[in-house]
């Protein structure tokens, strides 16, 4: 099946939900652990799917959703087979218990919902990333990622995005200065309280997941 081009998500309901909470899981200000991604990607037809009420409940209160259903994300529901399921299936291998739901937050570089893969339309991705609408989101995210009180996991591919954002906006200097040439994509790379790893949707190894589990066990 052909992948749809990257764009802003067409669902008015989904956009309204993100206007109130532009993160998934716990509030990132209060959370102890942040998982950083590129954009909040959802199927373009999500609103018509029978699981949409679960998505709505999740985005309104991700902590309660996790504890109620004993899964951290609605993509793990048995009747869902679309994009994003692999990411969350791999994340679930970390075996984080629901009692820690208030400690985990998923944040992205773009603060409103998208559909399709960013690499299919890089110009649109950059336009959204640098848009006036996304500016305040980036400023708040920069503050969060400069916090030494949090444990921060960053997907490997975002390192280039942070370099780009620093050149364009002056934000994310700390992450932009990290040198990927001194890292190993197949490993869990650590710099202070930041961990850089292969994306959960990519061929992340069980060895890397085991190391992540160990680091999580030290703070949960």
N, C-alpha and C positions, 0 to 999 in steps of 0.2 A: 504494500500500500504506500502511495506517495506521501511523503511528509509535507505538511502544510507549511507555507512560508511564515516566518516570524512576524508577529504583529501584536498590537495591544489586543487583549481579549475582548470579544464583542459583547459579553454578557454584562448588562447594566447592573444586575444583582451582584455579580462577583466584584465589579468595580466599586460598588457601594460598600461592600464588606471590607474591601481593602482600604477604602477611604477612612474607615474607622480603626482598622488594625492592619498595618502593612507588614506583618510578620506571621509566622506560623508557630504554634506551640505556646510556650510561656512568653510573657513580656520580656524582651531582650534587656531592658533596663534592670529588671529584677533577676533574670536568669543567671546562673553560674556558668553555663556552657553554651557557646554559640557555634552553630554550624553555618558557614557562609557560602551562599551560592550566587549564581549570576542573575537569574530572574525567576519570578514565581510562575512557572509554566504549567498551564492547564489545557486539557483538550478543548478545542473550539466548540464542541458539542456538549460540553459538560452539563449545561443547564437542562438539557433534555433527557439526561440519564436518570435512572431511578435512584441512583445514589446521591443525587445533588443535595437533598435535605441533610445527609450526613456531612457533606462538604460544608454546607452552610453552618451547621452546628459546630463543626471543627474550627472554622474560621472565627466564629463568635467567641469560642472558649476552648482552645486546644487542650488545656490542662484537664478540664472536666471530661472532654471527649476521650482522652487517653485512659483516664481512670475508669470511666463508665464502660468502654468497649474493650479495654485491655489490648488495644493496638494504638500505636502512636500517630497513625495517619489513616484517613478513609481509603486511600489507595490499596490498603491491605485487606479491605473487605473482599470476600470471596467472589462477588459478582463483578468486580472491576478488573478489566484486562487491558487498559489503555496505557498511554505514556506515563512515565513517572513511577510505575509499579516496581520496576527493577531497583531504582534508587532506594525506595523505602523497604523493599525486601532485604537488600544488602544492609541498610542501616539497622534493621531489626536484629541482625546477627551480633550486634554489639550487646544485645540482651539487657538493655536499660529497663529497669523495672518501673511500672507506672507510678510508684510512690515518689519517683524523682521527676515526674512530669513538669513540676513547677521550676525545675532547674535547667530545662533544655529549651532552647529557642532556635528556630530556623530563620535566618535573615538573608536578604538578597540585595544585589546592587541596584536593582530597579524596584521601586516601591509600589507598583501597581501590577495587576495580573496580565500575563502575556499568553500567547499560544504559538506553537511552532518552535523550531530550534533557531537560536540566535544566529548560528553560522549560515543559515539559509538567506539571511537578509541583514548583512553586517551594517549597512548604512542606516537602516531603520533602528537597529539595536543601539547604535551610537547616538542617533538623534534622540531616542527615548532616554538613554543614559545621561546625556548632557542637557536634557530639557529643563526649562524653568520649573516645571511641575515636580521633577525628580530632585531638584537641587537641595531642598530642605531635608529630604530623605538621606541624601548622601552626606550632608553635614552631620546629621544625627548618627549615621552609621560610622562615620569617621571617629566620632567621640567614643562610641562603643568599642571599636577595634583598637583604640588607644588605651583602653582600660586594662590595668594589670591585675584587676580583681577577678577577671574572667579567664576561662580556658577557651581558646578560640581555634576552631578547626576550619581550614580554608582549602577548598578544592584547587588542585594544581593549576588548572587553566586560568584561574582568576589572577594569578600573579602578573600576567601581561596586562590584564584589565586595570590593575592597581597602578602599574607604571603609566599607562595611558591616562588614567584619571588624575594622577599627580601632575603630569605635564600640562594637562588641560585646566585643572582646577586648583592645584596646590594641596588637595586633600590626599589622605592615605600615604603620607610621606614614609611612615614607618614600614609599611608593607612594600611600598615601591622600591625601597632601598635593599630589600632582600635579594640575594643573588641566586637565581635558579641554577646557574651553572655549577654551584657548589652543593647542590641537592641531588637526590636520587628519587625519581618519580615512583619507583617501586617500593620506597621506604616511607616511614613516618618521619618527616623532617621537623626538627624542633628549633625554634628561635624564641627564647624567653617563654612567654605563655602562649605562643602561636605554634600551631602544628599544620604543616602543609602535606597533603596526601593526594593520591589519585582519587578522582571523583567516584562516588558510590555507583554511578551508572557505568563506569568504565571497568577495566579489568583489575580492580583493587584486589590485592592478595589476602588470603586468610592470615598470613603473617602480619600484615599491616593492621588488619582488624583486631588481631590479638593484642598488638601494641597499643592500639587505641583503647581497647577495653581496659587494659592495665592503667593507662593514664586517667580514664574516667573513674576507675575504682579508687583512685587516690583523692578525688575531690567530691565524690558523691557519698 
